[in-house]
Amino acid sequence: MKQSFREELKAKKQAYVQEEITAAAAELFASAGYRAVTIDEIAARLGYTKSVVYYYFQNKNEVLWTIFEQINEAWAHDMDDIIASGVTPREMLWSMVRKHALNVLERTSWTAIYFREQGNLTDDQMKIVDERKSVYNDRFRVVYTRGVQQGEFKDIPLPLIVGGIIGMCNWTHDWFKKGGPLKPEEIATHFADIVVNGCVKR
């Protein structure tokens, strides 16, 4: 059944406020840590009362989980778009490394939460996170394996390749500072070059 104009406006407003709350919470979680932040502080950041936050989220854990969900959805979507492009494994791997690095560098506060606050998720949520990590990493495994089979890449053990790529990119959230000598795009490009140049079969 088609939504009425009023229902559509209400849905848009709800989505906007939820995004506002999530973004404000992410800034606070990244700077002070999840456990130190209260719902009152999240609300105050936006000029709301805590009842507004509770209208959209049951509790603080749901806010944290929403951040994890959004990160996973965005990262997975980006990788799937690259894989669907149909380019060579070499071009595909280069683009995947660069995009993963950019995703980390452009939202360092969100990435910091993703890696530092997993201990504050429920057991069921952590199972989902672990499953999604495995599926995400599988994309790199599949592309690299295809490159080896087609004679483009060296036959290097997959755990070294995938672990090296993900680890190198992920830790930028810990040391990258805006306003430094290199921009995120430059760092991401260098990382992609390092990986591909090291993996290409000569």
Number of C-alpha atoms within 10 A of each C-alpha: 3 6 9 9 9 9 11 12 12 12 12 12 12 14 13 12 15 19 14 15 22 22 17 17 26 23 16 20 23 19 14 11 15 19 10 10 16 15 19 13 17 25 19 13 16 13 9 14 15 15 12 14 21 13 11 15 16 10 12 18 14 14 21 21 18 16 20 21 14 13 18 16 11 11 15 18 11 15 20 13 11 17 20 9 10 10 12 15 21 20 15 22 26 21 22 23 26 23 21 21 27 22 21 23 27 16 12 22 19 24 24 21 22 20 13 14 17 16 10 14 16 12 11 8 14 14 12 13 18 11 11 15 13 11 13 16 16 14 17 23 18 14 18 25 19 16 22 19 12 11 14 19 21 16 16 12 10 15 11 9 17 17 12 13 21 15 11 14 22 20 17 20 20 12 9 17 14 12 7 8 7 12 15 20 15 13 18 25 17 14 20 24 17 14 18 19 14 12 20 15 13 9
